[in-house]
Amino acid sequence: MSTVEDAFGWLADGAHWSGGDGIPARLGEHLMLTGVSVGIAAALALPLGIWLGHRGRGGGLATNLSGALRAVPTFAVLVLLAIGPLGIGDRTTIVALVVFAVAPLVTNGYVGVREVDAGVREAARGMGMSGGQLLVRVELPLALHMIMVGVRLASVQVIATATIAALIGGGGLGRYVVDGLAQHDQPKVFAGAILVATLALVVDGLFLALTRLLAPGGARGARSRRR
């Protein structure tokens, strides 16, 4: 049998679907790492990007911050944090993943608000809206599509990157890849990679559907405008 066939055989083995090292448990750990990391990053980055976009200033700051954070190797951040006060484990992984997720969230929050049509802004101000009302009632609804794209990108990237959490003692689906390499168990390595890729594709599809459903600038809105 080929390695790929062996990997699917490994996945089909019921013994790998139970216990603390079973697929459901590792999947739950991976989703926890992703959800907490993206949630913290969104709470920090989206308000900054949206505020900069609303003010119409700081575009260079948003771009430079995004570029700088993308340039930082996540593995290097993990190692530095692991040998520091945080030590090894999921807390260190979450901090590193938050740093990694901030870039697309800041950028898309800024671009989404900044790309709102100037005529719409002027019309809202002509109706007597304050700056806060303009942001909440006009800019945010129109920027929602771009903001959701940023959350989607951050989530998929974090799912893929969270795999390296296992290198510093963290949990998640990456344990199969790291442990499989240590044990020279290629089917286990391939099975872990298949699980991570499948999870990323599923989450990407869910966010894509949610974006189309919620965002007025999404695909549904585009179809309505064409009609």
N, C-alpha and C positions, 0 to 999 in steps of 0.2 A: 504493500500500500504506500501511496505517496504521503508526504508530510501533511498536506492539506486534508487528505482523507482521514489520516490519523487524528488530526485536530478536530474534525467533525465527529469522529468516533469518541474522542475525549469529551466533547460537549454533550454527546448523547448518553454518556455513562451516568446513570442515576446517582452514583456515589458522589459525583461532583456537584450535586444540587442540594446537598444537605450539610448541616454542621457549620461551624464558625468559618471554615474555609470554603464553604459552598458558594456557588454562583449567586444566589439571592443575597447572601450576606455581603459578599464583596461588591455586588451591584449597589446595595444600599449604602455602603461606605463611600463608593465612588460618587453617588448622587448627593450624599451629604457634603462631601468635600466641594463638589461643584456648586451646589446651591448656596452654601455658606459663603464661599469665596466670591461668587458673582453678586450675591446679595450685599455683602459689605462693600465691594467695589462700586456697585451701582449707587449705594447710599453716599459714597464719597465723591464719585466722579460725575454722576449725572447732574446734581445741583450746580457743580462748578461749570460744566460745559454749557448747560442751559442758561445760567446767569451771564456767562461771557457772551453767548449768542444774543441774549436779550439786550445787553448793553452795547453790542456792536463793537466791542473792543476786546483785545486779548486774543485775537485770532492767531497771532504769532506764538503766544504763550501756549495755547491749546495744541498747535501743531508741533511745537518743539517738545512739549511735555510728552505728547503721544509718541513722537519719534524716539525720544530718549528712553522711555519705558520699554518700547519694542526692542531697542538695541541691547537691553540688559538681559543676559542669559539667565533663564529661570533656574537652571541647574546650579549656576554660580550663586544665585541668591539663596537657594536651598542649602548649599554647603556652608555659606557664611552664617546663616541663621542657625544651622544645626550645631556648629561649633561654638556658637554664642550662647546667650542666656536661655534661649527657647529650647535648645536640645533637639533630639530627634522626635519624630511623631507627627501627628496630624496638625497640631497647632502651627508648626513651622511650615508645613506644606500650604496651609490656608493663607498665611502671610505672603508667601512667595506667589501664590496664585492670584491673590488680590492685586499685587503689583503688576502682574501680567495682564489682568483683565481691565485695568483702569484705562489703558490707552484707547481702545475702540469706543469705550463708553464716553469719555471726554470728547473725543473727536466727533462722534455722531450726535451727541447732545448739542454741541456748538453748531455744527453744520446744519442740523435739522432746524434749529430756531433761526439761524442766520438766513436760510434760504426761503423763509416766508416772504411772500411778495410784498414789496414796499408799498404798493397801492392799498393792499389790505390793511397794513399797519396805519397808513394815513387815514383811511376810512374809519377805522376803529377810534383813532384819536379824535377825528372830527365828530364822532358820536359822544365824545366826552369821557371816554374810558381813561382810567389812570394807568400808570405803568404796570401795576400789579394785575389789574383787570385785563389789560392787553396780553400779558404773558399767559394768564390762566385761561382766558376765554378764546383767544385767537391763536397765539403762537404755539402753545403746547399741543392743542388738537391737530394743527397743521404739521407740526414737527413729529408727531407720534410715530409715523411710519419710519422715519430715519432713526429715531431713538430706539425703536424695537429692533431695527436691523443691527444696531450696535449691541444690544443685549443678546441678540441671536449669535452674532460673531463671537462675543466674549464667552458665551456659554459653550459653544462648540470648541473653541480654542482651549478653554479650561478643561473640558472633558478629556481632550487629547493630552494636554500637558500634565494633568493629575496622575497620569500613569507613572510618572517618575517619583511619585510620593513613596512608592515602595522602596526606593533606593535609600531612604533615611528612616525606614521602619514604619512608614505610614501604611494605611490600608488601601482598599479599592481594587479595581480590576488589574491594576499594574502588578499586584502581587504574583499573578500567574506568569507574567512576563519575566519578572526579576527572579522569582523562585525557579521557574522553568530553565532559565539560563544557568543558574547556579547548579541545578540538578542535571543539566545536559538533557532536558526533556523537551525536545522540539515540538511535539504535539501540544504540550501545555503552553509553550510560548506562542504558537500560532493561534491557539484557542483564545488566549488572553487578548491578542491583537484583534481577532475577529469580534470579540465582545466589545472592546473599546470602539472599534469602527462602527459597529452596529448601533451602539448607544449614541454616538455622535450623529449618525444619520437620522435616527429616530427623533432626537431632540431638535435637530435642524429642521426636520419636516414639521414638527409640532409648532415651533416658533414661526415658521413660514406661514402656516395656516392661521395662527393667532394674529400675525401681522396683517394678513389680508382681511381678517374678520374685523379687527378693531380700528385699524388706521384708516382715516379718510383718504390719505394719499396712496393707499395700497392698491393692489390689483383690482379689487372690486370697484373702487372709485374710478380707476382708469377705464374699466369696461363701461361703467355708467356714463362717463364723459364721452366715450366713443359713440354710445348709443344716442 
